[in-house]
Each structure stands twice: as structure tokens, then as C-alpha cells.
Amino acid sequence: MNDLHAAHLNDALSDSERSVAARNSTLVSVAVNVVLSTVQVMIGVFSGSQALIADGVHSFSDLLADFVVLLANKYGKKAPDEDHQYGHLRYENAASLVLGVLLLVVGVGMLWSAVIKIQHPESIPQVHVIALWVALFALVAKEGLFRYLLAVAQRIRSSMLIANAWHARSDAASSLVVAIGIGGNLLGFSLLDPIAALVVGCMVGRMGWTFAWDAMHDLMDRAVSIDEYQAIRATLLGTEDVIGVHDMRTRKVGDLILVDVHLELDASLTVLQGHDIATLASDRVMKSHPVLNVMTHVDPIVLN
């Protein structure tokens, strides 16, 4: 009943700014992870720290994740076409799924490598103290990157960037564990280095599973939360002359929502009046909520 993107045609500038912000923040993440992954792997090999090498590989996986985000940002903003009449916003959901699978694979690899080391403790070398300083530097850098990315993601309301931000937070947490493991190794507890790598693998794998699972459900038309559902319903009911609402359904498309709903209107109204009320209700929802489109069906109600 409303043109697709009707609520967004007058907001082209903000859409453009949203895309630019997503791209720029991701490029910052790329630069940070290039430096960290290179330094961590090189120093990890030099110092003999498996945990630092694992953290470096984790940072390298972030580079792949960042490129996935850039790709999704490029294609997700494409306008609707004949083959994709609701637009290409699901690129964001697909990107989050790829991020999750990537994290899961990296986590399993870390677990495998750490378990082998723990089974053969005699092969664990004494770590050089420089590994500890690099781990602490990585911790500070990744925590700073997380806070920056999350602020941008929340400002432009991008679930894909939020996933990438929490990916950076997982890196900060893993660097903390790595620093503890390296410190323990330097104090004579050699097993703490591969144990730290094991913990990092568990953290990465768990976060990967969470992202992949959520993204998969979004791609399967998962409905919005109960709170969001009730808020949209309240907006519809708050429209003048709308008597009731029923059979309302929602589904996610990227970071936006598609709504199907039946509006109960006075049966004595003309077709034109009913159309205008339904249009007003749809416009109010799209202005007040992150809704892409509202498909309305008018049900006449005979009033006594």
C-alpha cells in the first residue's frame, strides 16, 4: 500500500553518511589489524609464544572479516532492482553469518593446536619477555578499537558493524588471557601459554557460533523482539480512526523491519478514507521505528 523505501527517500543524505561511516570505521579496523597481526605473529615466533601467535592469527582473521564488512557495505546499499525488489539489505545478515563462521573455524583451529601442545608439555619453550609487552600493547589497541567501532555501529544502527565491534572486543579479551598466559610462562608455569591459547580458542569459537546462529535466524525471516513488536503495534493503534490491529507479522531485513498488518476501521468509511488512514498509520510507523515498509490490509468493522 506504500511505495518501497517511501520513508527513506527524504533521508538520502543520512543513508549516504551511514555508508561512509561504516566504510571509514572498517578501514580503521583494517589498519589496526594489519599492524597487530604482523607484529603478534612475528614476535610470537621470535619469543616462542603459541598464545601470541594464536592471537596474531585471530587478528589476521579480523582482516578477512573487515573485507567481508566492506563488501556487504558496498552491495547492501544498492537500490531495489527487478531481481531484488526489497533491496539488498540482507547482505548485512549474510555478512554477519560469514563473520560467525569465520570466528568458529578460527576458534576450532586454536583449540586443536593448544591441545596438542598441552599433551606434549616438554615441547613448550620458555617465552621471551617481549611477548608480554606485545600482548599488553595489543590489549590496549583492541579495546580502543572495540569502543570506537561500537560507537559508530550504534550511531548508524548497523547489526553488521555491531558484530564486527564485538569481534574486536573478543580480541581484547583474548589478548588479556594471552598476557596472563605469557606472564605465567615467564614465572615458570610453562603450561599457561598453551592454556591461554586454549581459552582464546574457546572464546573465539563461542562468539562465532553466536553470530552465525543469530544471522541464520535473521536470514530465515525471524520476527522482531516482543518489545519492538509491541512498540510498533502501539504506534498503529495510536493512529486516529484505527479501531484495532490484528494478524500483525514482522521480519528482519538487514537492520530494518518489514511489517504486515490488518487494520480494523469503521465500515461506514469510504474506500478513500480507509486508504488515507492506512497510509497515515504506515507513515507513522516508518517515521518512529526502523521499518522499511508496512503492508496494510483494511478490515471493516461495523460499529453499533
KEDRENLUM-491080 format. One record per residue (C-alpha): residue number from 0; x, y, z. Coordinates in Angstrom, 1 decimal, padded with zeros to 4 digits. Layout:
residues N
<node><vexke>NUM</vexke><east>X</east><north>Y</north><up>Z</up></node>
...
***
This chain:
residues 304
<node><vexke>0</vexke><east>000.0</east><north>000.0</north><up>000.0</up></node>
<node><vexke>1</vexke><east>003.1</east><north>002.2</north><up>000.3</up></node>
<node><vexke>2</vexke><east>005.9</east><north>002.6</north><up>-002.1</up></node>
<node><vexke>3</vexke><east>009.0</east><north>000.7</north><up>-001.1</up></node>
<node><vexke>4</vexke><east>011.6</east><north>002.9</north><up>000.7</up></node>
<node><vexke>5</vexke><east>008.9</east><north>005.7</north><up>000.9</up></node>
<node><vexke>6</vexke><east>010.1</east><north>006.7</north><up>004.4</up></node>
<node><vexke>7</vexke><east>013.7</east><north>006.8</north><up>003.2</up></node>
<node><vexke>8</vexke><east>013.6</east><north>008.8</north><up>000.0</up></node>
<node><vexke>9</vexke><east>013.8</east><north>012.1</north><up>002.0</up></node>
<node><vexke>10</vexke><east>016.7</east><north>010.7</north><up>004.1</up></node>
<node><vexke>11</vexke><east>019.1</east><north>010.0</north><up>001.2</up></node>
<node><vexke>12</vexke><east>021.9</east><north>012.1</north><up>002.9</up></node>
<node><vexke>13</vexke><east>021.7</east><north>010.2</north><up>006.1</up></node>
<node><vexke>14</vexke><east>021.8</east><north>006.9</north><up>004.2</up></node>
<node><vexke>15</vexke><east>024.9</east><north>008.1</north><up>002.4</up></node>
<node><vexke>16</vexke><east>026.5</east><north>009.2</north><up>005.7</up></node>
<node><vexke>17</vexke><east>025.7</east><north>005.8</north><up>007.1</up></node>
<node><vexke>18</vexke><east>027.5</east><north>004.1</north><up>004.3</up></node>
<node><vexke>19</vexke><east>030.5</east><north>006.4</north><up>004.6</up></node>
<node><vexke>20</vexke><east>030.7</east><north>005.9</north><up>008.4</up></node>
<node><vexke>21</vexke><east>030.6</east><north>002.1</north><up>008.0</up></node>
<node><vexke>22</vexke><east>033.3</east><north>002.2</north><up>005.4</up></node>
<node><vexke>23</vexke><east>035.6</east><north>004.5</north><up>007.3</up></node>
<node><vexke>24</vexke><east>035.3</east><north>002.7</north><up>010.6</up></node>
<node><vexke>25</vexke><east>036.1</east><north>-000.6</north><up>008.8</up></node>
<node><vexke>26</vexke><east>039.1</east><north>000.9</north><up>007.2</up></node>
<node><vexke>27</vexke><east>040.4</east><north>002.0</north><up>010.6</up></node>
<node><vexke>28</vexke><east>039.9</east><north>-001.6</north><up>011.8</up></node>
<node><vexke>29</vexke><east>041.8</east><north>-002.9</north><up>008.8</up></node>
<node><vexke>30</vexke><east>044.8</east><north>-000.6</north><up>009.5</up></node>
<node><vexke>31</vexke><east>044.9</east><north>-001.6</north><up>013.2</up></node>
<node><vexke>32</vexke><east>044.6</east><north>-005.3</north><up>012.5</up></node>
<node><vexke>33</vexke><east>047.3</east><north>-005.2</north><up>009.8</up></node>
<node><vexke>34</vexke><east>049.8</east><north>-003.8</north><up>012.3</up></node>
<node><vexke>35</vexke><east>048.7</east><north>-006.1</north><up>015.2</up></node>
<node><vexke>36</vexke><east>048.6</east><north>-009.4</north><up>013.2</up></node>
<node><vexke>37</vexke><east>052.0</east><north>-008.7</north><up>011.7</up></node>
<node><vexke>38</vexke><east>053.7</east><north>-007.7</north><up>015.0</up></node>
<node><vexke>39</vexke><east>052.0</east><north>-010.5</north><up>017.0</up></node>
<node><vexke>40</vexke><east>052.9</east><north>-013.3</north><up>014.6</up></node>
<node><vexke>41</vexke><east>056.5</east><north>-012.1</north><up>014.2</up></node>
<node><vexke>42</vexke><east>057.1</east><north>-011.6</north><up>017.9</up></node>
<node><vexke>43</vexke><east>055.2</east><north>-014.8</north><up>018.7</up></node>
<node><vexke>44</vexke><east>057.6</east><north>-016.8</north><up>016.5</up></node>
<node><vexke>45</vexke><east>060.6</east><north>-015.0</north><up>017.9</up></node>
<node><vexke>46</vexke><east>059.6</east><north>-015.3</north><up>021.5</up></node>
<node><vexke>47</vexke><east>058.3</east><north>-018.9</north><up>021.3</up></node>
<node><vexke>48</vexke><east>054.8</east><north>-018.0</north><up>022.5</up></node>
<node><vexke>49</vexke><east>052.0</east><north>-020.1</north><up>021.0</up></node>
<node><vexke>50</vexke><east>049.4</east><north>-017.9</north><up>022.7</up></node>
<node><vexke>51</vexke><east>050.7</east><north>-014.8</north><up>021.0</up></node>
<node><vexke>52</vexke><east>050.8</east><north>-016.5</north><up>017.6</up></node>
<node><vexke>53</vexke><east>047.2</east><north>-017.6</north><up>018.1</up></node>
<node><vexke>54</vexke><east>046.2</east><north>-014.1</north><up>019.0</up></node>
<node><vexke>55</vexke><east>048.0</east><north>-012.9</north><up>015.9</up></node>
<node><vexke>56</vexke><east>046.1</east><north>-015.4</north><up>013.7</up></node>
<node><vexke>57</vexke><east>043.0</east><north>-014.1</north><up>015.4</up></node>
<node><vexke>58</vexke><east>043.9</east><north>-010.6</north><up>014.4</up></node>
<node><vexke>59</vexke><east>044.5</east><north>-011.7</north><up>010.9</up></node>
<node><vexke>60</vexke><east>041.0</east><north>-013.3</north><up>010.8</up></node>
<node><vexke>61</vexke><east>039.8</east><north>-009.8</north><up>011.6</up></node>
<node><vexke>62</vexke><east>041.2</east><north>-008.6</north><up>008.3</up></node>
<node><vexke>63</vexke><east>039.2</east><north>-011.1</north><up>006.4</up></node>
<node><vexke>64</vexke><east>036.1</east><north>-010.1</north><up>008.5</up></node>
<node><vexke>65</vexke><east>036.7</east><north>-006.4</north><up>007.7</up></node>
<node><vexke>66</vexke><east>036.8</east><north>-007.2</north><up>004.0</up></node>
<node><vexke>67</vexke><east>033.5</east><north>-009.0</north><up>004.3</up></node>
<node><vexke>68</vexke><east>032.1</east><north>-006.0</north><up>006.0</up></node>
<node><vexke>69</vexke><east>033.3</east><north>-003.7</north><up>003.3</up></node>
<node><vexke>70</vexke><east>031.9</east><north>-005.9</north><up>000.6</up></node>
<node><vexke>71</vexke><east>028.5</east><north>-006.1</north><up>002.4</up></node>
<node><vexke>72</vexke><east>028.5</east><north>-002.3</north><up>002.9</up></node>
<node><vexke>73</vexke><east>029.1</east><north>-001.8</north><up>-000.8</up></node>
<node><vexke>74</vexke><east>026.4</east><north>-004.1</north><up>-002.1</up></node>
<node><vexke>75</vexke><east>023.9</east><north>-003.8</north><up>000.8</up></node>
<node><vexke>76</vexke><east>023.2</east><north>-000.1</north><up>-000.1</up></node>
<node><vexke>77</vexke><east>022.2</east><north>-000.9</north><up>-003.7</up></node>
<node><vexke>78</vexke><east>018.7</east><north>000.2</north><up>-004.7</up></node>
<node><vexke>79</vexke><east>015.9</east><north>-002.4</north><up>-005.3</up></node>
<node><vexke>80</vexke><east>016.0</east><north>-003.9</north><up>-008.8</up></node>
<node><vexke>81</vexke><east>013.9</east><north>-006.4</north><up>-010.8</up></node>
<node><vexke>82</vexke><east>015.5</east><north>-009.4</north><up>-009.0</up></node>
<node><vexke>83</vexke><east>015.7</east><north>-007.9</north><up>-005.5</up></node>
<node><vexke>84</vexke><east>012.5</east><north>-005.8</north><up>-005.2</up></node>
<node><vexke>85</vexke><east>013.0</east><north>-005.3</north><up>-001.4</up></node>
<node><vexke>86</vexke><east>016.6</east><north>-004.1</north><up>-001.9</up></node>
<node><vexke>87</vexke><east>019.9</east><north>-005.8</north><up>-001.0</up></node>
<node><vexke>88</vexke><east>019.8</east><north>-005.2</north><up>002.8</up></node>
<node><vexke>89</vexke><east>020.2</east><north>-008.9</north><up>003.6</up></node>
<node><vexke>90</vexke><east>023.8</east><north>-008.6</north><up>002.5</up></node>
<node><vexke>91</vexke><east>024.3</east><north>-007.4</north><up>006.1</up></node>
<node><vexke>92</vexke><east>022.8</east><north>-010.6</north><up>007.5</up></node>
<node><vexke>93</vexke><east>024.8</east><north>-012.7</north><up>005.2</up></node>
<node><vexke>94</vexke><east>028.0</east><north>-010.8</north><up>006.2</up></node>
<node><vexke>95</vexke><east>027.2</east><north>-011.4</north><up>009.9</up></node>
<node><vexke>96</vexke><east>026.8</east><north>-015.1</north><up>009.1</up></node>
<node><vexke>97</vexke><east>030.2</east><north>-015.2</north><up>007.3</up></node>
<node><vexke>98</vexke><east>031.8</east><north>-013.4</north><up>010.3</up></node>
<node><vexke>99</vexke><east>030.4</east><north>-016.0</north><up>012.6</up></node>
<node><vexke>100</vexke><east>031.5</east><north>-019.0</north><up>010.6</up></node>
<node><vexke>101</vexke><east>035.0</east><north>-017.4</north><up>010.3</up></node>
<node><vexke>102</vexke><east>035.3</east><north>-017.0</north><up>014.0</up></node>
<node><vexke>103</vexke><east>034.1</east><north>-020.5</north><up>014.6</up></node>
<node><vexke>104</vexke><east>036.7</east><north>-022.0</north><up>012.2</up></node>
<node><vexke>105</vexke><east>039.5</east><north>-019.9</north><up>013.7</up></node>
<node><vexke>106</vexke><east>038.4</east><north>-020.9</north><up>017.2</up></node>
<node><vexke>107</vexke><east>038.4</east><north>-024.7</north><up>016.4</up></node>
<node><vexke>108</vexke><east>041.9</east><north>-024.3</north><up>014.9</up></node>
<node><vexke>109</vexke><east>043.2</east><north>-022.6</north><up>018.0</up></node>
<node><vexke>110</vexke><east>041.7</east><north>-025.4</north><up>020.2</up></node>
<node><vexke>111</vexke><east>043.3</east><north>-028.1</north><up>018.2</up></node>
<node><vexke>112</vexke><east>046.8</east><north>-026.5</north><up>018.3</up></node>
<node><vexke>113</vexke><east>046.6</east><north>-025.8</north><up>022.0</up></node>
<node><vexke>114</vexke><east>045.5</east><north>-029.3</north><up>022.9</up></node>
<node><vexke>115</vexke><east>048.5</east><north>-030.8</north><up>021.0</up></node>
<node><vexke>116</vexke><east>050.9</east><north>-028.6</north><up>023.0</up></node>
<node><vexke>117</vexke><east>049.3</east><north>-029.5</north><up>026.3</up></node>
<node><vexke>118</vexke><east>049.6</east><north>-033.1</north><up>025.5</up></node>
<node><vexke>119</vexke><east>053.3</east><north>-032.7</north><up>025.0</up></node>
<node><vexke>120</vexke><east>054.4</east><north>-030.2</north><up>027.7</up></node>
<node><vexke>121</vexke><east>058.1</east><north>-031.0</north><up>027.1</up></node>
<node><vexke>122</vexke><east>057.9</east><north>-029.2</north><up>023.8</up></node>
<node><vexke>123</vexke><east>056.7</east><north>-025.9</north><up>025.3</up></node>
<node><vexke>124</vexke><east>059.5</east><north>-023.3</north><up>025.2</up></node>
<node><vexke>125</vexke><east>060.4</east><north>-020.6</north><up>027.6</up></node>
<node><vexke>126</vexke><east>058.8</east><north>-017.4</north><up>026.3</up></node>
<node><vexke>127</vexke><east>060.8</east><north>-014.2</north><up>025.8</up></node>
<node><vexke>128</vexke><east>059.6</east><north>-011.2</north><up>027.9</up></node>
<node><vexke>129</vexke><east>059.0</east><north>-009.1</north><up>024.7</up></node>
<node><vexke>130</vexke><east>055.9</east><north>-011.3</north><up>024.1</up></node>
<node><vexke>131</vexke><east>054.3</east><north>-009.9</north><up>027.3</up></node>
<node><vexke>132</vexke><east>054.8</east><north>-006.3</north><up>026.2</up></node>
<node><vexke>133</vexke><east>053.3</east><north>-007.0</north><up>022.7</up></node>
<node><vexke>134</vexke><east>050.3</east><north>-008.8</north><up>024.3</up></node>
<node><vexke>135</vexke><east>049.7</east><north>-005.7</north><up>026.6</up></node>
<node><vexke>136</vexke><east>050.0</east><north>-003.4</north><up>023.6</up></node>
<node><vexke>137</vexke><east>047.5</east><north>-005.5</north><up>021.6</up></node>
<node><vexke>138</vexke><east>045.1</east><north>-005.5</north><up>024.6</up></node>
<node><vexke>139</vexke><east>045.0</east><north>-001.7</north><up>024.7</up></node>
<node><vexke>140</vexke><east>044.8</east><north>-001.3</north><up>021.0</up></node>
<node><vexke>141</vexke><east>041.9</east><north>-003.8</north><up>020.6</up></node>
<node><vexke>142</vexke><east>039.9</east><north>-002.4</north><up>023.5</up></node>
<node><vexke>143</vexke><east>040.2</east><north>001.1</north><up>022.0</up></node>
<node><vexke>144</vexke><east>039.2</east><north>-000.3</north><up>018.6</up></node>
<node><vexke>145</vexke><east>036.1</east><north>-002.0</north><up>020.1</up></node>
<node><vexke>146</vexke><east>034.9</east><north>001.2</north><up>021.8</up></node>
<node><vexke>147</vexke><east>035.3</east><north>003.2</north><up>018.5</up></node>
<node><vexke>148</vexke><east>033.6</east><north>000.6</north><up>016.3</up></node>
<node><vexke>149</vexke><east>030.7</east><north>000.1</north><up>018.8</up></node>
<node><vexke>150</vexke><east>030.1</east><north>003.8</north><up>019.0</up></node>
<node><vexke>151</vexke><east>029.9</east><north>004.1</north><up>015.2</up></node>
<node><vexke>152</vexke><east>027.7</east><north>001.0</north><up>014.9</up></node>
<node><vexke>153</vexke><east>025.2</east><north>002.2</north><up>017.4</up></node>
<node><vexke>154</vexke><east>025.1</east><north>005.6</north><up>015.8</up></node>
<node><vexke>155</vexke><east>024.2</east><north>004.2</north><up>012.4</up></node>
<node><vexke>156</vexke><east>022.3</east><north>001.2</north><up>013.8</up></node>
<node><vexke>157</vexke><east>024.1</east><north>-001.5</north><up>011.9</up></node>
<node><vexke>158</vexke><east>024.0</east><north>-005.0</north><up>013.2</up></node>
<node><vexke>159</vexke><east>026.8</east><north>-006.0</north><up>010.9</up></node>
<node><vexke>160</vexke><east>029.1</east><north>-003.4</north><up>012.4</up></node>
<node><vexke>161</vexke><east>028.0</east><north>-004.3</north><up>015.9</up></node>
<node><vexke>162</vexke><east>029.1</east><north>-007.8</north><up>015.2</up></node>
<node><vexke>163</vexke><east>032.4</east><north>-006.6</north><up>014.0</up></node>
<node><vexke>164</vexke><east>032.8</east><north>-004.4</north><up>017.0</up></node>
<node><vexke>165</vexke><east>032.2</east><north>-007.3</north><up>019.4</up></node>
<node><vexke>166</vexke><east>034.6</east><north>-009.3</north><up>017.3</up></node>
<node><vexke>167</vexke><east>037.2</east><north>-006.6</north><up>018.3</up></node>
<node><vexke>168</vexke><east>036.1</east><north>-006.9</north><up>021.9</up></node>
<node><vexke>169</vexke><east>036.7</east><north>-010.7</north><up>021.8</up></node>
<node><vexke>170</vexke><east>040.2</east><north>-009.9</north><up>020.6</up></node>
<node><vexke>171</vexke><east>040.7</east><north>-007.6</north><up>023.6</up></node>
<node><vexke>172</vexke><east>039.6</east><north>-010.3</north><up>025.9</up></node>
<node><vexke>173</vexke><east>041.8</east><north>-012.9</north><up>024.2</up></node>
<node><vexke>174</vexke><east>044.8</east><north>-010.5</north><up>024.4</up></node>
<node><vexke>175</vexke><east>044.2</east><north>-010.2</north><up>028.2</up></node>
<node><vexke>176</vexke><east>044.1</east><north>-014.0</north><up>028.5</up></node>
<node><vexke>177</vexke><east>047.3</east><north>-014.2</north><up>026.4</up></node>
<node><vexke>178</vexke><east>049.1</east><north>-011.7</north><up>028.5</up></node>
<node><vexke>179</vexke><east>048.2</east><north>-013.7</north><up>031.6</up></node>
<node><vexke>180</vexke><east>049.4</east><north>-016.9</north><up>030.0</up></node>
<node><vexke>181</vexke><east>052.7</east><north>-015.3</north><up>028.9</up></node>
<node><vexke>182</vexke><east>053.2</east><north>-013.9</north><up>032.3</up></node>
<node><vexke>183</vexke><east>052.7</east><north>-017.3</north><up>033.9</up></node>
<node><vexke>184</vexke><east>055.1</east><north>-018.8</north><up>031.5</up></node>
<node><vexke>185</vexke><east>057.7</east><north>-016.2</north><up>032.4</up></node>
<node><vexke>186</vexke><east>057.2</east><north>-017.1</north><up>036.1</up></node>
<node><vexke>187</vexke><east>057.9</east><north>-020.8</north><up>035.4</up></node>
<node><vexke>188</vexke><east>054.5</east><north>-022.2</north><up>034.7</up></node>
<node><vexke>189</vexke><east>055.1</east><north>-023.2</north><up>031.1</up></node>
<node><vexke>190</vexke><east>051.7</east><north>-024.8</north><up>030.5</up></node>
<node><vexke>191</vexke><east>049.9</east><north>-021.4</north><up>031.0</up></node>
<node><vexke>192</vexke><east>050.9</east><north>-020.3</north><up>027.5</up></node>
<node><vexke>193</vexke><east>049.1</east><north>-023.1</north><up>025.6</up></node>
<node><vexke>194</vexke><east>046.3</east><north>-023.0</north><up>028.1</up></node>
<node><vexke>195</vexke><east>045.9</east><north>-019.3</north><up>027.3</up></node>
<node><vexke>196</vexke><east>045.7</east><north>-020.3</north><up>023.6</up></node>
<node><vexke>197</vexke><east>043.1</east><north>-022.9</north><up>024.5</up></node>
<node><vexke>198</vexke><east>041.0</east><north>-020.3</north><up>026.3</up></node>
<node><vexke>199</vexke><east>041.3</east><north>-017.9</north><up>023.4</up></node>
<node><vexke>200</vexke><east>040.1</east><north>-020.6</north><up>021.1</up></node>
<node><vexke>201</vexke><east>037.0</east><north>-021.3</north><up>023.3</up></node>
<node><vexke>202</vexke><east>036.1</east><north>-017.6</north><up>023.4</up></node>
<node><vexke>203</vexke><east>036.5</east><north>-017.1</north><up>019.7</up></node>
<node><vexke>204</vexke><east>034.5</east><north>-020.3</north><up>018.8</up></node>
<node><vexke>205</vexke><east>031.7</east><north>-019.4</north><up>021.2</up></node>
<node><vexke>206</vexke><east>031.3</east><north>-015.9</north><up>019.8</up></node>
<node><vexke>207</vexke><east>031.5</east><north>-017.2</north><up>016.2</up></node>
<node><vexke>208</vexke><east>028.6</east><north>-019.7</north><up>017.0</up></node>
<node><vexke>209</vexke><east>026.5</east><north>-016.9</north><up>018.5</up></node>
<node><vexke>210</vexke><east>027.0</east><north>-014.6</north><up>015.5</up></node>
<node><vexke>211</vexke><east>026.3</east><north>-017.4</north><up>012.9</up></node>
<node><vexke>212</vexke><east>023.2</east><north>-018.6</north><up>014.8</up></node>
<node><vexke>213</vexke><east>021.7</east><north>-015.1</north><up>015.0</up></node>
<node><vexke>214</vexke><east>022.4</east><north>-014.3</north><up>011.4</up></node>
<node><vexke>215</vexke><east>021.0</east><north>-017.5</north><up>010.2</up></node>
<node><vexke>216</vexke><east>017.7</east><north>-016.8</north><up>012.0</up></node>
<node><vexke>217</vexke><east>017.6</east><north>-013.3</north><up>010.6</up></node>
<node><vexke>218</vexke><east>018.0</east><north>-014.8</north><up>007.1</up></node>
<node><vexke>219</vexke><east>015.1</east><north>-017.1</north><up>007.9</up></node>
<node><vexke>220</vexke><east>012.8</east><north>-014.1</north><up>008.5</up></node>
<node><vexke>221</vexke><east>013.0</east><north>-014.0</north><up>012.3</up></node>
<node><vexke>222</vexke><east>010.5</east><north>-011.7</north><up>013.9</up></node>
<node><vexke>223</vexke><east>011.5</east><north>-008.7</north><up>015.9</up></node>
<node><vexke>224</vexke><east>011.6</east><north>-008.8</north><up>019.7</up></node>
<node><vexke>225</vexke><east>008.5</east><north>-008.6</north><up>021.8</up></node>
<node><vexke>226</vexke><east>009.3</east><north>-005.1</north><up>022.9</up></node>
<node><vexke>227</vexke><east>009.8</east><north>-003.9</north><up>019.3</up></node>
<node><vexke>228</vexke><east>006.6</east><north>-005.7</north><up>018.2</up></node>
<node><vexke>229</vexke><east>004.5</east><north>-004.0</north><up>021.0</up></node>
<node><vexke>230</vexke><east>006.0</east><north>-000.6</north><up>020.2</up></node>
<node><vexke>231</vexke><east>005.1</east><north>-000.9</north><up>016.5</up></node>
<node><vexke>232</vexke><east>001.6</east><north>-002.1</north><up>017.4</up></node>
<node><vexke>233</vexke><east>001.1</east><north>000.8</north><up>019.8</up></node>
<node><vexke>234</vexke><east>002.1</east><north>003.3</north><up>017.1</up></node>
<node><vexke>235</vexke><east>-000.5</east><north>001.8</north><up>014.8</up></node>
<node><vexke>236</vexke><east>-003.2</east><north>001.8</north><up>017.4</up></node>
<node><vexke>237</vexke><east>-002.3</east><north>005.4</north><up>018.2</up></node>
<node><vexke>238</vexke><east>-003.3</east><north>006.5</north><up>014.7</up></node>
<node><vexke>239</vexke><east>-006.6</east><north>008.4</north><up>014.5</up></node>
<node><vexke>240</vexke><east>-009.6</east><north>006.2</north><up>013.4</up></node>
<node><vexke>241</vexke><east>-007.7</east><north>002.9</north><up>013.8</up></node>
<node><vexke>242</vexke><east>-010.1</east><north>000.8</north><up>016.0</up></node>
<node><vexke>243</vexke><east>-007.9</east><north>-002.3</north><up>016.3</up></node>
<node><vexke>244</vexke><east>-005.0</east><north>-004.3</north><up>014.9</up></node>
<node><vexke>245</vexke><east>-004.7</east><north>-008.0</north><up>014.3</up></node>
<node><vexke>246</vexke><east>-002.6</east><north>-010.6</north><up>012.4</up></node>
<node><vexke>247</vexke><east>000.4</east><north>-008.4</north><up>012.6</up></node>
<node><vexke>248</vexke><east>003.6</east><north>-010.1</north><up>011.5</up></node>
<node><vexke>249</vexke><east>007.2</east><north>-008.8</north><up>011.3</up></node>
<node><vexke>250</vexke><east>010.5</east><north>-010.0</north><up>009.8</up></node>
<node><vexke>251</vexke><east>014.0</east><north>-008.6</north><up>009.7</up></node>
<node><vexke>252</vexke><east>015.7</east><north>-007.5</north><up>006.5</up></node>
<node><vexke>253</vexke><east>019.2</east><north>-006.3</north><up>007.3</up></node>
<node><vexke>254</vexke><east>018.8</east><north>-003.8</north><up>010.1</up></node>
<node><vexke>255</vexke><east>015.3</east><north>-002.8</north><up>009.1</up></node>
<node><vexke>256</vexke><east>011.9</east><north>-004.4</north><up>009.5</up></node>
<node><vexke>257</vexke><east>009.1</east><north>-005.5</north><up>007.2</up></node>
<node><vexke>258</vexke><east>005.6</east><north>-005.4</north><up>008.7</up></node>
<node><vexke>259</vexke><east>002.3</east><north>-007.0</north><up>007.5</up></node>
<node><vexke>260</vexke><east>-000.8</east><north>-006.0</north><up>009.5</up></node>
<node><vexke>261</vexke><east>-004.6</east><north>-005.9</north><up>009.4</up></node>
<node><vexke>262</vexke><east>-006.1</east><north>-002.6</north><up>010.5</up></node>
<node><vexke>263</vexke><east>-009.7</east><north>-002.5</north><up>011.8</up></node>
<node><vexke>264</vexke><east>-011.6</east><north>000.6</north><up>010.6</up></node>
<node><vexke>265</vexke><east>-015.2</east><north>001.8</north><up>010.7</up></node>
<node><vexke>266</vexke><east>-017.1</east><north>000.0</north><up>008.0</up></node>
<node><vexke>267</vexke><east>-019.0</east><north>003.3</north><up>007.2</up></node>
<node><vexke>268</vexke><east>-015.9</east><north>005.0</north><up>005.9</up></node>
<node><vexke>269</vexke><east>-015.3</east><north>005.4</north><up>002.2</up></node>
<node><vexke>270</vexke><east>-012.6</east><north>003.5</north><up>000.4</up></node>
<node><vexke>271</vexke><east>-010.6</east><north>006.7</north><up>000.0</up></node>
<node><vexke>272</vexke><east>-010.9</east><north>007.5</north><up>003.7</up></node>
<node><vexke>273</vexke><east>-009.8</east><north>004.0</north><up>004.6</up></node>
<node><vexke>274</vexke><east>-006.8</east><north>004.3</north><up>002.3</up></node>
<node><vexke>275</vexke><east>-005.8</east><north>007.6</north><up>003.8</up></node>
<node><vexke>276</vexke><east>-006.0</east><north>006.2</north><up>007.3</up></node>
<node><vexke>277</vexke><east>-003.9</east><north>003.1</north><up>006.4</up></node>
<node><vexke>278</vexke><east>-001.3</east><north>005.3</north><up>004.7</up></node>
<node><vexke>279</vexke><east>-001.1</east><north>007.6</north><up>007.7</up></node>
<node><vexke>280</vexke><east>-000.6</east><north>004.6</north><up>010.0</up></node>
<node><vexke>281</vexke><east>002.1</east><north>003.2</north><up>007.8</up></node>
<node><vexke>282</vexke><east>003.9</east><north>006.6</north><up>007.6</up></node>
<node><vexke>283</vexke><east>003.8</east><north>007.0</north><up>011.4</up></node>
<node><vexke>284</vexke><east>005.4</east><north>003.5</north><up>011.9</up></node>
<node><vexke>285</vexke><east>008.2</east><north>004.1</north><up>009.4</up></node>
<node><vexke>286</vexke><east>009.0</east><north>007.5</north><up>011.0</up></node>
<node><vexke>287</vexke><east>009.1</east><north>006.2</north><up>014.5</up></node>
<node><vexke>288</vexke><east>010.7</east><north>002.8</north><up>014.1</up></node>
<node><vexke>289</vexke><east>013.5</east><north>001.2</north><up>011.9</up></node>
<node><vexke>290</vexke><east>010.8</east><north>-000.1</north><up>009.5</up></node>
<node><vexke>291</vexke><east>011.4</east><north>-000.4</north><up>005.7</up></node>
<node><vexke>292</vexke><east>007.8</east><north>-001.0</north><up>004.6</up></node>
<node><vexke>293</vexke><east>004.4</east><north>-001.6</north><up>006.1</up></node>
<node><vexke>294</vexke><east>001.9</east><north>-003.7</north><up>004.1</up></node>
<node><vexke>295</vexke><east>-001.6</east><north>-003.0</north><up>005.4</up></node>
<node><vexke>296</vexke><east>-004.9</east><north>-004.7</north><up>004.9</up></node>
<node><vexke>297</vexke><east>-008.1</east><north>-002.9</north><up>005.9</up></node>
<node><vexke>298</vexke><east>-010.8</east><north>-004.9</north><up>007.7</up></node>
<node><vexke>299</vexke><east>-014.2</east><north>-003.1</north><up>008.0</up></node>
<node><vexke>300</vexke><east>-015.8</east><north>-003.2</north><up>011.5</up></node>
<node><vexke>301</vexke><east>-019.5</east><north>-002.5</north><up>011.9</up></node>
<node><vexke>302</vexke><east>-020.0</east><north>-000.2</north><up>014.9</up></node>
<node><vexke>303</vexke><east>-023.2</east><north>-000.3</north><up>016.9</up></node>
***
